[in-house]
C-alpha cells in the first residue's frame, strides 16, 4: 500500500522523536488514549493500525480499548505483556481476532 492509496500517519509516541515529553510516567492505557485522541482530533473514525516494538503493544491496547476503530493490526516485533512468551501470546491473539464473529475486548 502506498501513501497515494491511503493516507499514512506516522505518530511519534509521547517521549519519543519530536513529541512532547510527559512530566510523569505514562501507562500503556495512557499512551493508547493519546492515539485515540489523535484519531478524534483528525476526525478519523477507524484505521488500519500498525506498530513496532512498544508501538505494537500500544496498537494492541488501542484495538482492545476501541475495537470498532481498528480495522486491522500490523505488528512488527511487538512487546508482549510482561511475563508472557512472545510467540504463544501473539499466536493466541491472532487466533482470537481471526475467529471471532464480532470483536470483543482482549483478552
C-alpha positions in Angstrom: 0.0 0.0 0.0 1.4 3.4 -0.9 0.6 6.8 0.5 -1.4 7.5 -2.6 -3.7 4.6 -1.9 -4.5 5.7 1.7 -3.2 8.5 3.9 -0.4 7.3 6.2 0.1 9.0 9.6 3.3 8.2 11.4 3.0 9.3 15.1 5.9 9.7 17.4 4.9 8.2 20.8 5.0 10.5 23.8 8.6 10.9 24.9 10.0 9.7 21.5 11.1 11.6 18.5 9.9 15.2 18.4 6.8 14.5 20.5 6.1 16.0 23.9 7.9 14.6 26.9 5.4 13.7 29.6 6.0 15.2 33.1 5.1 11.9 34.7 5.0 8.2 33.8 2.5 7.3 31.0 0.9 3.9 31.3 0.1 1.7 28.3 -3.5 2.8 28.7 -2.5 6.5 28.7 -0.5 6.0 25.6 -3.3 4.2 23.8 -5.6 7.1 24.8 -3.1 9.5 23.2 -3.5 7.6 19.9 -7.3 7.6 20.2 -7.3 11.3 20.9 -5.2 11.9 17.8 -7.8 10.0 15.8 -10.5 12.1 17.3 -8.7 15.4 16.5 -8.1 14.3 12.9 -11.7 13.1 12.7 -10.7 9.6 11.7 -13.4 7.1 12.7 -11.4 3.9 12.0 -7.9 2.9 10.9 -5.6 0.2 9.8 -3.2 0.4 12.7 0.5 -0.7 12.8 3.1 -0.6 15.4 6.7 -1.7 16.0 8.1 -2.8 19.4 6.4 -0.6 22.1 4.2 0.8 19.4 2.9 -2.7 18.6 1.9 -3.1 22.3 0.2 0.3 22.1 -1.6 -0.8 18.9 -2.9 -3.9 20.6 -4.1 -1.8 23.6 -5.9 0.6 21.2 -7.6 -2.4 19.5 -8.6 -3.8 22.9 -9.9 -0.4 24.1 -11.7 0.6 20.9 -12.1 -2.4 18.7 -14.6 -0.7 16.3 -11.9 1.9 15.5 -9.3 -0.6 14.4 -9.9 -2.2 11.0 -6.7 -4.3 11.1 -3.5 -4.6 13.0 0.1 -4.8 11.6 2.5 -5.7 14.4 6.3 -5.7 13.9 8.2 -7.3 16.8 5.6 -6.2 19.4 6.5 -6.2 23.1 4.4 -8.9 24.7 2.7 -8.5 28.1 5.1 -8.9 31.0 6.0 -12.5 31.8 4.4 -13.9 28.6 6.2 -15.9 26.0 6.1 -13.7 22.8 5.2 -16.5 20.4 2.4 -18.1 22.4 0.9 -14.6 23.3 0.9 -13.4 19.7 -0.4 -16.7 18.3 -3.3 -16.7 20.8 -4.1 -13.0 20.0 -4.1 -13.6 16.2 -6.3 -16.7 16.5 -8.7 -14.8 18.7 -9.0 -11.9 16.3 -9.3 -14.2 13.3 -12.1 -16.5 14.5 -14.3 -14.1 16.4 -17.5 -13.2 14.5 -17.5 -9.9 16.3 -14.7 -8.1 18.1 -14.6 -8.2 21.8 -12.2 -6.9 24.4 -8.9 -8.8 24.5 -8.1 -11.0 26.4 
